[in-house]
Amino acid sequence: MTANPFNSHGDEAGTEIERSAFNAAFYELGLRWFWDSDTYRQLSATASERERVRGYLEAEQAHMLRAYDAEFLTDAILTAKRRCHASMANCAPLSVPRFNWADARWGETGF
């Protein structure tokens, strides 16, 4: 497995922390989004986090850009992601909390 260039840990656990931090940020911001492993891997082809989030917004959540400025929304997501990542990054790799953010959203809708 090659190291993910956006993963400060350079390993699979670090990649999972990065992806989980994005999902935690989406949850914190009330966004009903979830990046599974395949989605994150596809998005990882874009080197810059900012460009990755912006590209995702434009391709998958374009309706949000009618209500919010793209830079504002990107900044909000990245700020929340960094806060979540800082908390998760201090965990030992095997003790990183495993939480299914997609299931959390289903629970809120009563399914």
C-alpha positions as MATLAB code, in Angstrom:
seq = 'MTANPFNSHGDEAGTEIERSAFNAAFYELGLRWFWDSDTYRQLSATASERERVRGYLEAEQAHMLRAYDAEFLTDAILTAKRRCHASMANCAPLSVPRFNWADARWGETGF';
ca = [
       0.000    0.000    0.000;
       1.390    3.407   -0.931;
       1.221    6.221    1.559;
      -1.621    8.664    1.141;
      -0.012   12.075    0.514;
      -2.720   13.828    2.583;
      -2.261   11.517    5.517;
       0.107   12.979    8.074;
       0.550    9.502    9.575;
       1.478    7.825    6.271;
      -0.404    4.614    7.074;
      -3.816    3.013    6.966;
      -4.690    4.090   10.518;
      -3.803    7.670    9.614;
      -5.987    7.518    6.526;
      -8.868    6.272    8.649;
      -8.317    9.124   11.109;
      -8.387   11.642    8.241;
     -11.587   10.187    6.775;
     -13.224    9.933   10.196;
     -12.292   13.525   10.955;
     -14.067   14.677    7.785;
     -17.150   12.609    8.673;
     -17.124   13.961   12.227;
     -16.871   17.495   10.840;
     -19.840   16.914    8.541;
     -21.836   15.581   11.483;
     -20.801   18.502   13.707;
     -21.911   20.980   11.030;
     -25.252   19.241   10.547;
     -24.376   18.078    7.030;
     -25.900   14.738    6.109;
     -22.814   13.600    4.236;
     -20.667   10.555    4.692;
     -17.407    9.728    2.950;
     -16.973    5.969    2.827;
     -13.578    4.443    2.043;
     -14.183    4.380   -1.712;
     -15.352    7.992   -1.817;
     -12.378    9.129    0.246;
      -9.967    7.170   -1.958;
     -11.411    8.807   -5.100;
     -11.259   12.263   -3.562;
      -7.683   11.629   -2.461;
      -6.580   11.954   -6.087;
      -6.746   15.705   -5.400;
      -3.711   16.731   -3.363;
      -5.104   19.823   -1.641;
      -7.718   19.360    1.085;
      -9.268   22.655    0.068;
      -9.539   21.590   -3.574;
     -10.836   18.161   -2.531;
     -13.650   19.646   -0.432;
     -14.441   22.282   -3.051;
     -14.544   19.647   -5.811;
     -16.855   17.474   -3.740;
     -19.147   20.432   -3.108;
     -19.310   21.306   -6.791;
     -19.791   17.712   -7.975;
     -21.989   16.193   -5.259;
     -23.531   19.027   -3.234;
     -23.959   21.815   -5.784;
     -27.331   22.756   -4.303;
     -25.492   23.911   -1.153;
     -23.636   26.498   -3.223;
     -26.909   28.295   -3.910;
     -27.286   28.979   -0.189;
     -23.642   29.274    0.918;
     -20.532   30.788   -0.543;
     -18.171   27.980   -1.568;
     -15.225   29.475    0.343;
     -17.307   29.959    3.495;
     -18.542   26.375    3.418;
     -15.099   24.983    2.593;
     -13.552   26.974    5.452;
     -16.232   25.787    7.895;
     -15.688   22.142    6.918;
     -11.895   22.354    7.092;
     -11.941   24.181   10.439;
     -14.242   21.548   11.947;
     -12.221   18.734   10.342;
      -8.958   20.050   11.824;
     -10.522   20.292   15.278;
     -11.860   16.720   15.018;
      -8.573   15.457   13.585;
      -6.563   16.998   16.430;
      -8.677   15.099   18.923;
      -8.465   11.814   17.032;
      -4.765   12.109   16.173;
      -3.832   11.993   19.851;
      -5.263    8.468   20.133;
      -3.091    5.411   19.695;
      -3.851    3.925   16.225;
      -5.760    0.950   17.589;
      -7.747    3.064   20.025;
      -9.125    5.509   17.460;
     -12.854    5.557   18.060;
     -14.774    3.525   15.487;
     -18.036    5.282   14.841;
     -20.337    4.878   11.883;
     -21.375    8.416   11.006;
     -23.809    7.162    8.383;
     -25.675    5.128   11.007;
     -25.831    8.175   13.257;
     -27.660   10.093   10.554;
     -30.124    7.237    9.950;
     -30.926    7.195   13.659;
     -31.819   10.877   13.579;
     -34.321   10.356   10.806;
     -36.045    7.497   12.599;
     -35.041    4.682   10.258;
];
